[in-house]
Amino acid sequence: MFGFGTSQAVKRQGPRGSFDPWLLVALIGLASVGLVMVTSSSIAVADSSNMGAFYYLKKDLLFLSLGVLAAGVAMRTELKLLEKNAFPLLALAFALLLAVFIPHFGMRINGARRWLNLFVTSFQPVEAVKLILVVYLASYLVRRRDSIETEFLGLIKPIMVAGMLVLLLLAQPDFGSAMLVITVTIGMVWLGGARPIYLCGMGLPLMPLLYMAATGESYRMKRLTSFMNPWEHPFTDGFQLTQSLMAIGRGEWTGVGLGSSVLKLSYLPEAHTDFIFAVIGEELGLIGIVLVMGLFALAVGRGLAMGLKGVEVGQRFAGYVAFGVSLMLAMQAIVSVGVNLGALPTKGLTLPLISYGGSSMALTCAMAGVLLRATWEINRALDARQMAKRMPEAVAAADANDAMRQHEAVAA
């Protein structure tokens, strides 16, 4: 597949790599569910806007195709190339986040500067920054392994880098992505061997700053208060959440049927993006919810398991990349599902590989491709280890056969 390895009937020249099959199944399953649900949840919105019933499906297919191409390139790219260029990529991440503030180039939508105007389409830089952050942190954990595990100062640089990214995201403002950056950074550093006491020491001073950021704007305060009791203001601040909860409640065990959602008909805002999980709950019921959550659990679980194997066999960069991408997918999915269920305030994060989105879909696919590449290199290292173990046994067997032939020749 994708030109990796060669098949030989008798003998092979070296260790072989392979993509983790269960991870591949989970990712394809999520993208397939996404196509179906984007179609179902967007028909009413597109038709009412006179864009054609399948407008969003066509665009989603376009961006998914671009994402698949990006994933294919990532799956054929040696991770050492990303590791080598971690610093230039980090500089690119800062440049992209700063570019949104350039007049006429950065786009302001709904009061936020999160998009770049590429003339033919718009692009949300934070989607690329997520992958770049994982690559940088993985390279840092490889280079500074000893200081991360034993020194408090070893945590300063990655936390500072994440902090500067967070400041730029809050200036847009994009509080949801900022929290995602913080969470994934802490998770990767912890998995890299940092002591929990050091992480707590670094995190405690940030708590007041996060509190100020969360409560500094009136709309954020409304989100914090409305999600705790959305039924108090069901037609104003709590409107999104009440509609989402009603949609999920209507689905019960088996759902009302694919395409039969009522809440998506101009009642549930952003039904094909931020609140697509509510449409899944209404149309497919608990069965659909369990299916989606099961696919995410499988993808994240396999990614973390392969990351652990990578660290064990010495493929530390591939292992940390697998950790980082898996954490990014897991945290974004948890936040999106939590918002739809009323367990978290509205953050504006889409459900990875399922929600409609241009740059989000394409870059998430690219991230998935990097994760699959990591599993390929880890499996290659595992195969090399198994070959090394088998070689002494093969040599011993060959020596025994030679000795037996010599003994038979003497006896004859």
C-alpha positions in Angstrom: 0.0 0.0 0.0 1.3 3.5 -1.0 4.4 1.9 -2.3 5.8 0.8 1.0 8.0 -2.3 1.1 8.4 -5.1 -1.5 6.8 -8.5 -1.6 9.2 -11.5 -2.1 8.2 -15.1 -2.2 11.2 -16.5 -0.4 13.4 -13.9 1.2 13.1 -10.3 2.2 15.9 -7.7 2.4 15.1 -5.9 5.7 12.5 -5.0 8.3 9.0 -4.1 7.0 6.8 -1.4 8.2 3.0 -1.5 8.3 0.2 0.8 9.2 -1.9 -0.1 12.2 -5.0 -1.7 10.7 -7.4 -0.9 13.5 -6.3 2.7 13.6 -6.9 2.9 9.8 -10.4 1.3 10.2 -11.3 3.8 13.0 -10.2 6.8 11.0 -12.0 5.7 7.8 -15.1 4.9 9.9 -15.1 8.4 11.4 -14.7 10.1 8.0 -17.5 8.0 6.5 -19.9 8.8 9.4 -19.0 12.4 8.9 -19.9 12.5 5.3 -23.3 10.9 6.0 -24.1 13.2 8.9 -22.9 16.4 7.2 -25.2 15.5 4.3 -28.1 14.9 6.6 -27.6 17.9 8.9 -26.9 20.5 6.2 -29.6 19.9 3.5 -32.1 22.2 5.2 -29.6 25.0 5.8 -28.2 24.8 2.2 -31.7 24.6 0.7 -33.0 27.6 2.7 -30.1 29.6 1.5 -30.8 28.8 -2.1 -27.4 27.1 -2.5 -28.7 23.7 -3.5 -29.5 20.8 -1.1 -26.1 19.2 -1.5 -23.9 22.3 -1.4 -22.2 21.4 1.9 -21.8 17.8 0.9 -19.9 18.8 -2.3 -17.6 21.2 -0.4 -17.1 18.6 2.3 -16.1 16.0 -0.3 -13.7 18.5 -1.9 -11.9 19.2 1.4 -11.9 15.6 2.4 -10.3 14.7 -0.9 -7.6 17.4 -0.3 -7.2 15.9 3.2 -6.8 12.4 1.8 -4.1 13.7 -0.6 -2.4 15.5 2.4 -2.6 12.3 4.4 -1.1 10.3 1.6 1.8 12.6 1.4 2.3 12.5 5.2 2.2 8.7 5.1 5.0 8.6 2.6 7.2 11.2 4.4 9.9 10.1 6.8 9.2 11.5 10.3 12.9 12.5 10.6 12.2 15.2 8.0 9.6 16.8 10.3 11.9 16.3 13.3 14.7 18.1 11.4 12.5 21.0 10.5 10.7 21.4 13.9 12.1 24.9 14.5 11.2 26.4 11.0 7.7 24.8 11.4 7.3 26.5 14.8 8.3 29.8 13.3 5.7 29.2 10.6 3.1 28.6 13.3 3.8 32.0 14.9 3.8 33.7 11.5 0.4 32.2 10.7 -1.2 33.2 14.0 0.2 36.8 13.6 -1.0 37.0 9.9 -4.7 37.0 11.0 -4.2 40.5 12.4 -2.9 41.9 9.0 -5.6 44.1 7.5 -7.4 42.7 4.4 -5.4 39.4 4.8 -6.9 38.4 8.1 -10.6 37.9 8.1 -13.0 39.0 10.9 -16.0 36.7 11.2 -18.5 37.0 14.1 -16.2 39.4 15.9 -13.1 37.0 15.8 -10.0 37.1 13.7 -9.3 33.4 13.1 -9.2 33.1 9.3 -6.8 34.1 6.5 -8.2 35.2 3.2 -6.7 33.0 0.4 -9.0 34.7 -2.2 -10.3 31.3 -3.4 -11.1 30.1 0.1 -10.5 30.9 3.7 -8.0 29.2 6.0 -7.9 28.8 9.8 -4.2 28.8 10.9 -4.8 27.2 14.2 -5.6 23.9 12.4 -2.0 23.8 11.1 -0.6 25.1 14.4 -2.0 22.0 16.2 0.1 19.6 14.2 3.1 21.9 14.3 2.9 22.1 18.1 2.9 18.2 18.3 5.9 18.0 16.0 7.9 20.6 18.0 7.0 19.1 21.4 8.0 15.6 20.2 11.4 16.9 18.9 12.0 18.7 22.2 11.1 15.7 24.3 13.7 13.7 22.2 16.4 16.3 22.5 15.9 17.2 26.2 14.8 13.8 27.5 17.1 13.9 30.6 16.3 17.4 31.6 12.5 16.8 31.2 12.6 13.8 33.5 14.9 15.2 36.2 14.8 19.1 36.1 12.2 21.6 36.8 13.8 24.0 34.3 13.4 21.4 31.6 9.7 22.3 31.4 10.3 26.0 31.0 10.8 26.1 27.2 7.9 24.0 26.0 5.5 25.7 28.5 6.8 29.1 27.3 6.2 28.2 23.7 2.7 26.9 24.4 2.1 30.1 26.5 3.0 32.4 23.6 0.8 30.4 21.2 -2.1 30.7 23.8 -1.6 34.5 24.0 -2.0 34.8 20.3 -5.0 32.6 20.2 -6.7 34.6 23.0 -6.0 37.8 21.1 -8.1 36.4 18.2 -10.0 35.4 20.4 -10.1 31.6 20.3 -10.4 30.3 23.9 -11.3 26.8 22.9 -8.1 26.2 20.9 -6.1 27.9 23.6 -7.3 25.4 26.1 -6.6 22.6 23.7 -3.0 23.8 23.3 -2.5 23.9 27.0 -4.0 20.5 27.6 -2.0 18.7 24.9 1.2 20.4 25.9 0.8 19.2 29.5 -0.2 15.7 28.4 2.8 15.3 26.1 5.3 16.6 28.6 3.8 14.3 31.2 4.0 11.3 28.9 7.6 12.4 28.1 8.6 11.7 31.7 8.1 15.0 33.5 7.3 14.6 37.2 3.7 15.5 38.2 5.0 17.8 41.0 6.9 19.9 38.4 3.8 20.1 36.2 1.7 21.3 39.2 4.4 23.8 40.0 4.2 25.2 36.5 0.5 25.1 36.3 -0.6 26.7 39.5 0.6 30.2 38.6 -1.3 29.9 35.3 -4.7 29.3 37.0 -5.4 33.0 37.8 -4.5 33.9 34.3 -6.8 31.3 32.8 -9.6 32.5 35.1 -9.1 36.1 34.0 -9.1 35.0 30.4 -12.3 32.9 30.9 -14.2 35.7 32.7 -12.7 38.7 31.0 -15.3 39.0 28.3 -19.0 39.3 28.9 -19.8 36.6 26.2 -17.5 34.1 27.9 -19.2 34.8 31.2 -22.6 34.1 29.6 -21.3 30.8 28.2 -20.0 29.8 31.6 -23.3 30.7 33.4 -25.7 29.5 30.7 -24.4 26.0 30.4 -25.0 25.4 34.1 -28.7 26.1 33.7 -29.6 26.7 30.1 -33.3 26.3 30.8 -33.3 29.6 32.7 -32.8 31.5 29.4 -33.9 29.0 26.8 -34.4 31.6 24.0 -31.3 33.7 24.6 -28.0 32.6 26.2 -29.1 29.0 26.6 -30.7 28.6 23.2 -27.9 26.5 21.6 -27.6 24.1 24.5 -31.4 23.6 25.0 -31.9 22.8 21.4 -28.9 20.4 21.5 -30.3 18.6 24.6 -33.7 18.3 23.1 -32.3 16.8 19.9 -30.3 14.2 21.8 -33.3 13.5 24.0 -35.6 12.9 21.0 -33.2 10.2 19.7 -33.7 7.9 22.7 -32.2 4.4 22.0 -32.4 4.0 18.2 -33.0 7.5 16.9 -35.8 9.0 14.8 -34.2 7.8 11.6 -31.4 9.1 9.3 -32.5 12.4 7.8 -35.6 12.7 10.0 -34.2 15.2 12.5 -36.5 18.1 13.4 -34.1 20.2 15.4 -31.8 20.7 12.5 -34.5 22.5 10.6 -33.4 26.0 11.5 -33.8 25.3 15.3 -30.4 24.0 16.2 -27.6 26.5 15.3 -24.5 25.2 13.5 -26.1 21.8 13.1 -23.5 20.6 10.5 -20.5 22.0 12.4 -20.3 22.6 16.2 -23.5 20.7 17.0 -23.4 17.8 14.6 -23.1 15.4 17.5 -26.6 16.4 18.6 -28.0 15.6 15.2 -26.3 12.2 15.4 -28.0 11.6 18.8 -31.4 12.6 17.4 -31.3 10.6 14.2 -29.2 7.6 15.2 -30.0 7.6 19.0 -27.8 6.0 21.6 -26.6 3.4 19.1 -25.2 6.1 16.9 -23.6 7.9 19.9 -21.9 4.7 21.0 -20.7 4.0 17.5 -19.1 7.4 17.2 -17.6 7.3 20.6 -16.4 3.8 20.0 -14.6 4.8 16.8 -12.9 7.7 18.6 -11.9 5.4 21.5 -10.4 2.9 19.1 -8.5 5.5 17.2 -7.1 7.2 20.3 -6.4 3.9 22.1 -4.5 2.5 19.2 -2.5 5.7 18.8 -1.5 5.8 22.4 -0.7 2.1 22.4 1.6 2.5 19.3 3.2 5.6 20.9 4.1 3.5 24.0 5.6 0.8 21.7 7.5 3.4 19.9 9.2 4.7 23.1 10.0 1.1 24.1 11.7 0.2 20.8 13.7 3.5 20.6 11.5 5.3 18.1 11.0 8.1 20.5 10.1 10.8 18.1 7.5 8.6 16.3 6.2 7.6 19.7 5.8 11.1 21.0 4.1 12.2 17.7 1.6 9.3 18.2 1.0 10.5 21.7 0.5 14.1 20.6 -1.8 13.5 17.7 -3.9 11.0 19.7 -4.2 13.5 22.6 -5.2 16.3 20.1 -8.0 14.1 18.6 -9.1 12.9 22.0 -9.3 16.3 23.7 -11.1 18.0 20.7 -13.6 15.2 20.6 -14.2 15.3 24.3 -14.7 19.1 24.3 -17.1 18.9 21.3 -19.1 16.1 22.8 -19.1 17.8 26.2 -20.5 21.0 24.7 -23.3 19.1 22.9 -24.2 17.3 26.1 -24.1 20.4 28.3 -21.1 19.2 30.3 -18.9 22.0 29.1 -19.4 25.6 28.0 -19.6 26.3 24.3 -16.1 26.4 22.8 -16.7 26.5 19.0 -14.6 23.3 18.4 -15.7 20.9 15.7 -15.9 17.1 16.0 -12.7 15.8 14.3 -13.3 14.1 10.9 -17.1 14.4 11.3 -18.1 18.0 11.4 -18.2 20.1 8.2 -15.1 22.2 7.8 -12.6 23.3 5.2 -9.2 23.8 6.8 -10.3 21.7 9.8 -11.1 18.7 7.7 -8.0 18.9 5.5 -5.6 19.4 8.3 -7.1 16.8 10.6 -6.7 14.3 7.7 -3.0 15.4 7.4 -2.6 14.9 11.1 -4.1 11.4 10.8 -1.6 10.7 8.0 1.3 11.7 10.3 -0.1 9.4 13.0 -0.4 6.5 10.5 3.2 7.2 9.4 4.3 7.0 13.0 2.7 3.6 13.4 4.4 2.5 10.2 7.9 3.5 11.5 7.2 1.9 14.9 6.1 -1.3 13.3 9.2 -1.3 11.2 11.3 -1.0 14.3 9.4 -3.8 16.0 10.0 -6.0 13.0 13.7 -5.2 13.0 13.8 -6.2 16.7 12.1 -9.5 15.9 14.5 -10.1 13.0 17.4 -9.5 15.3 16.1 -12.0 17.8 15.5 -14.6 15.1 18.9 -14.3 13.5 20.9 -16.0 16.3 18.4 -18.8 16.3 18.8 -19.2 12.5 22.6 -19.2 12.7 22.5 -21.8 15.5 20.2 -24.0 13.4 22.4 -23.6 10.4 25.5 -24.6 12.5 23.7 -27.6 13.8 22.7 -28.7 10.3 26.3 -28.4 9.2 27.6 -30.4 12.1 25.0 -33.1 11.4 26.1 -33.3 7.8 29.8 -33.5 8.7 29.0 -36.3 11.2 27.0 -38.2 8.6 29.8 -37.8 6.1 32.4 -39.2 8.6 30.1 -42.0 9.5 29.7 -42.9 5.9 
